[in-house]
Amino acid sequence: MTERNTELADFLRRARSQCDASRAGLPADGRVRRVPGLRREEVAFLAGVSTDYYARLEQGRRIVPSPSVVDAVGRALGLDAAGRAHLADLIGLGGGAAPLRSRAVQRVRPGLYQLLDALSDVPVLVLGRRADVLAQNRMGKALFADFERFPATGRNYARWLLLDDEARSLFVDWEEQARTAVQSLRLEAGNDPADRATAELIADLRRSSAEFGTWWDEHRVNQRTHGSKQLRHPVVGDLTVEYETLTLPGDADVTLYAYSAEAGSPSERALALLASWSLSGGSPSPQGTGAGTA
């Protein structure tokens, strides 16, 4: 079985085990469930395919179902949009596993740097493939970290979040944020499993992070579009920021993350204080003023 087929089999088995049978709308059959989740024949019934067909799919056999069958299996397993996209990626690769290859280095165009400078009071990160940090503005550096001071190979958001002690201290909800980063990387790896840099990052994180392997092997996927982060910032104290993502037309591999706080909230005042502090070149910490408590 190729690595690609192993990935598909693993994803389907784990997705099936995570289904809530009581909510699937299946008729009661009186049998005792020895393991959590749905049985293979139940997924097949819900998807409108034969049990043998679904079993071969879950075994990673070399079959390529139609888009309608992929959608039906996704619905039967209760997958969200990211999960269905991941399933389609794993099923639609075709042929044997592609050899690892290197992709072109990503560059940020000058106009995007100008935009980051114009958004002077809004923390912004620009992430590329596998969450590489391609650019950030002054407030992005002040809120999170100055990625430009890291070696070029270390400018990766997931690597920083999982391996940097300062990142672990910064996020009040660190485990949730780190899990989400792993799930997002899982989604991207399924989309382009032949990317050498992604494979090297995964191998490095397996070696270096105590948590990464466990979360990676859960085979959950997540597409970050918006959300919140709870921070305990060393300069302005506790605050909560919301983020929205913008994917650039013509460059789907580049995503802009913009962070803000609720109007009139202590967190908004903390961001304003952080902006002032960053403009002063990082002079004495204003944390003791209490303006950053949320």
C-alpha positions as CSV (number, residue, x, y, z in Angstrom):
1,M,0.0,0.0,0.0
2,T,1.4,3.4,-1.0
3,E,1.8,6.2,1.6
4,R,-1.0,8.0,-0.2
5,N,-3.4,5.1,0.3
6,T,-2.3,4.7,3.9
7,E,-3.2,8.3,4.5
8,L,-6.7,7.8,3.0
9,A,-7.3,4.7,5.0
10,D,-6.2,6.3,8.2
11,F,-8.3,9.4,7.7
12,L,-11.5,7.4,6.9
13,R,-11.1,5.0,9.9
14,R,-10.5,7.9,12.3
15,A,-13.4,9.9,10.9
16,R,-15.7,6.9,11.2
17,S,-14.6,6.3,14.8
18,Q,-15.4,9.9,15.7
19,C,-19.0,9.8,14.4
20,D,-21.8,9.9,16.9
21,A,-24.0,7.0,16.0
22,S,-26.9,8.3,18.0
23,R,-27.1,11.4,15.8
24,A,-26.7,9.6,12.5
25,G,-30.4,8.8,12.1
26,L,-29.8,5.1,11.7
27,P,-32.5,2.5,12.7
28,A,-31.8,0.7,15.9
29,D,-30.6,-2.9,15.4
30,G,-30.1,-4.0,19.0
31,R,-26.4,-4.8,18.5
32,V,-23.9,-3.7,21.2
33,R,-21.2,-1.3,19.9
34,R,-17.8,-2.5,21.0
35,V,-16.0,0.4,19.6
36,P,-17.1,4.1,19.3
37,G,-18.4,5.5,16.0
38,L,-20.1,4.0,13.0
39,R,-19.7,0.6,11.5
40,R,-18.5,0.3,7.9
41,E,-21.8,-0.9,6.7
42,E,-23.6,2.0,8.4
43,V,-21.3,4.5,6.6
44,A,-22.0,2.7,3.3
45,F,-25.7,2.8,4.0
46,L,-25.7,6.5,4.7
47,A,-23.5,7.2,1.7
48,G,-25.7,5.1,-0.7
49,V,-22.9,2.7,-1.7
50,S,-22.3,-1.0,-1.1
51,T,-20.5,-2.1,2.1
52,D,-17.8,-3.8,-0.1
53,Y,-17.2,-0.6,-2.0
54,Y,-16.8,1.5,1.1
55,A,-14.6,-1.2,2.7
56,R,-12.3,-1.1,-0.3
57,L,-12.2,2.6,-0.1
58,E,-11.3,2.6,3.6
59,Q,-8.6,0.0,3.0
60,G,-6.9,2.4,0.6
61,R,-7.5,0.4,-2.5
62,R,-6.8,2.1,-5.8
63,I,-10.3,3.2,-6.7
64,V,-11.3,6.7,-7.6
65,P,-15.0,7.4,-6.8
66,S,-17.0,10.1,-8.5
67,P,-17.3,13.5,-6.9
68,S,-20.9,12.7,-5.9
69,V,-19.7,9.6,-4.0
70,V,-17.0,11.6,-2.3
71,D,-19.5,14.1,-1.3
72,A,-21.9,11.4,0.0
73,V,-19.1,9.7,2.0
74,G,-18.2,13.1,3.5
75,R,-21.8,13.8,4.5
76,A,-22.1,10.3,6.0
77,L,-19.0,10.9,8.1
78,G,-20.2,14.3,9.2
79,L,-17.1,16.0,7.8
80,D,-17.0,19.8,7.7
81,A,-15.8,21.8,4.7
82,A,-12.1,21.3,5.6
83,G,-12.6,17.6,6.1
84,R,-14.4,17.1,2.8
85,A,-11.7,19.0,1.0
86,H,-9.1,16.8,2.7
87,L,-11.0,13.7,1.7
88,A,-11.2,14.8,-1.9
89,D,-7.4,15.6,-1.9
90,L,-6.6,12.1,-0.6
91,I,-8.9,10.3,-3.0
92,G,-8.1,12.4,-6.1
93,L,-4.3,11.9,-6.2
94,G,-4.4,9.0,-8.7
95,G,-1.6,6.7,-9.6
96,G,1.4,6.1,-7.4
97,A,2.8,8.3,-4.8
98,A,4.6,11.3,-6.4
99,P,8.2,11.8,-5.6
100,L,9.1,14.7,-3.2
101,R,9.9,17.9,-5.1
102,S,10.9,21.4,-4.2
103,R,8.7,24.3,-5.0
104,A,9.7,27.9,-5.8
105,V,10.5,30.1,-2.9
106,Q,7.6,32.5,-2.2
107,R,8.1,36.2,-2.4
108,V,6.0,39.1,-1.2
109,R,5.3,41.8,-3.8
110,P,6.2,45.4,-2.9
111,G,2.6,46.5,-2.9
112,L,1.8,44.1,-0.1
113,Y,4.6,45.5,2.0
114,Q,3.1,49.0,1.4
115,L,-0.2,47.7,2.6
116,L,1.3,46.3,5.8
117,D,2.9,49.7,6.5
118,A,-0.4,51.5,5.9
119,L,-2.1,49.2,8.4
120,S,0.2,50.7,11.1
121,D,-2.1,50.1,14.1
122,V,-3.4,46.7,13.1
123,P,-1.2,43.6,13.8
124,V,-0.8,41.7,10.5
125,L,1.0,38.5,9.5
126,V,1.4,37.2,6.0
127,L,1.7,33.5,5.8
128,G,2.6,31.3,2.9
129,R,2.7,27.6,2.3
130,R,2.9,25.4,5.4
131,A,2.4,28.6,7.5
132,D,5.8,30.1,6.6
133,V,5.9,33.7,7.8
134,L,6.6,35.8,4.7
135,A,6.0,39.2,6.1
136,Q,4.7,41.1,9.1
137,N,4.2,44.7,10.1
138,R,5.4,46.6,13.2
139,M,2.4,45.6,15.2
140,G,2.6,42.0,14.1
141,K,6.1,41.9,15.5
142,A,5.0,43.6,18.7
143,L,2.0,41.3,19.3
144,F,3.7,38.0,18.5
145,A,7.4,37.8,17.6
146,D,9.9,39.4,15.3
147,F,10.2,36.5,12.8
148,E,12.9,38.4,10.9
149,R,15.3,37.7,13.8
150,F,14.9,34.0,13.2
151,P,17.0,32.0,10.7
152,A,15.3,31.8,7.4
153,T,14.4,28.1,7.9
154,G,12.8,29.0,11.3
155,R,10.3,31.6,10.1
156,N,7.3,29.3,10.3
157,Y,4.3,30.0,12.5
158,A,3.6,26.3,13.4
159,R,7.3,25.7,14.3
160,W,7.4,28.8,16.4
161,L,4.1,28.0,18.2
162,L,5.1,24.4,19.0
163,L,8.8,24.8,19.8
164,D,9.3,28.3,21.2
165,D,9.0,28.8,25.0
166,E,8.0,32.4,24.5
167,A,5.1,31.3,22.3
168,R,4.0,28.8,24.8
169,S,3.9,31.5,27.5
170,L,2.2,34.1,25.2
171,F,-0.9,32.1,24.5
172,V,-3.3,31.5,27.4
173,D,-5.1,28.9,25.2
174,W,-1.8,27.5,23.8
175,E,-2.9,23.9,23.5
176,E,-6.0,24.9,21.4
177,Q,-3.9,27.2,19.2
178,A,-1.1,24.6,18.7
179,R,-3.6,21.8,17.9
180,T,-5.3,24.1,15.3
181,A,-1.9,24.8,13.7
182,V,-1.2,21.0,13.5
183,Q,-4.6,20.4,11.9
184,S,-4.1,23.2,9.4
185,L,-0.7,21.7,8.4
186,R,-2.4,18.3,8.1
187,L,-4.9,19.9,5.6
188,E,-2.1,21.4,3.5
189,A,0.0,18.3,3.5
190,G,-3.0,16.4,2.1
191,N,-3.4,19.0,-0.6
192,D,0.3,18.7,-1.8
193,P,1.9,15.6,-0.3
194,A,4.9,15.8,-2.7
195,D,6.2,19.1,-1.3
196,R,9.6,18.4,0.1
197,A,9.7,21.4,2.5
198,T,6.4,20.3,4.1
199,A,7.7,16.8,4.5
200,E,10.9,18.1,6.1
201,L,8.9,20.4,8.5
202,I,6.6,17.5,9.6
203,A,9.7,15.2,10.2
204,D,11.4,18.0,12.2
205,L,8.3,18.7,14.3
206,R,7.9,14.9,15.0
207,R,11.5,14.9,16.4
208,S,11.3,18.1,18.3
209,S,7.8,18.5,19.7
210,A,6.4,16.2,22.4
211,E,2.8,17.0,21.4
212,F,3.1,17.2,17.6
213,G,3.1,13.4,16.9
214,T,0.1,12.7,19.0
215,W,-2.0,15.5,17.4
216,W,-0.8,14.7,13.9
217,D,-1.8,11.0,14.3
218,E,-5.3,12.1,15.2
219,H,-5.7,13.0,11.6
220,R,-8.0,16.0,12.2
221,V,-7.9,18.9,9.7
222,N,-8.8,22.5,10.1
223,Q,-8.9,25.5,7.8
224,R,-8.3,28.7,9.6
225,T,-10.5,31.5,8.3
226,H,-11.3,33.4,11.5
227,G,-11.2,33.0,15.2
228,S,-9.8,34.4,18.4
229,K,-6.6,34.2,20.5
230,Q,-6.2,34.8,24.2
231,L,-2.8,36.3,25.0
232,R,-0.8,37.0,28.1
233,H,1.4,39.6,26.6
234,P,4.7,40.5,28.4
235,V,4.2,44.2,27.7
236,V,0.4,44.9,28.0
237,G,-0.9,41.9,29.9
238,D,-4.0,39.8,29.1
239,L,-6.0,40.6,26.0
240,T,-8.1,38.8,23.5
241,V,-7.8,39.4,19.7
242,E,-10.0,38.3,16.9
243,Y,-8.5,37.5,13.5
244,E,-9.8,37.4,10.0
245,T,-8.0,36.0,7.0
246,L,-7.7,37.3,3.5
247,T,-6.5,35.1,0.6
248,L,-4.9,37.2,-2.2
249,P,-6.6,36.8,-5.6
250,G,-4.1,35.3,-8.0
251,D,-2.0,33.8,-5.2
252,A,-4.0,31.3,-3.2
253,D,-0.9,30.2,-1.3
254,V,-0.6,33.6,0.4
255,T,-2.9,34.5,3.3
256,L,-3.1,37.8,5.2
257,Y,-4.0,37.5,8.9
258,A,-5.3,40.7,10.5
259,Y,-5.9,41.0,14.3
260,S,-8.2,43.4,16.1
261,A,-10.1,43.7,19.4
262,E,-13.6,44.6,20.3
263,A,-14.3,48.3,20.2
264,G,-14.2,49.9,23.7
265,S,-12.8,46.8,25.4
266,P,-9.8,46.5,27.6
267,S,-8.2,44.5,24.9
268,E,-8.6,47.4,22.4
269,R,-6.9,49.7,24.9
270,A,-4.1,47.1,25.3
271,L,-3.6,47.1,21.5
272,A,-3.4,50.9,21.5
273,L,-0.9,50.8,24.3
274,L,1.1,48.2,22.5
275,A,1.1,50.5,19.4
276,S,2.5,53.4,21.4
277,W,5.1,51.1,23.0
278,S,6.2,49.8,19.6
279,L,6.6,53.3,18.2
280,S,8.8,54.2,21.1
281,G,11.2,51.4,20.2
282,G,10.1,49.2,23.0
283,S,10.9,51.4,26.0
284,P,9.9,50.5,29.5
285,S,7.0,48.1,29.8
286,P,3.7,49.8,30.5
287,Q,2.1,46.6,31.8
288,G,1.9,47.9,35.3
289,T,-0.7,50.6,34.2
290,G,-3.4,47.9,34.1
291,A,-4.6,49.1,30.7
292,G,-4.0,45.7,29.2
293,T,-6.2,43.6,31.6
294,A,-9.1,41.9,29.9
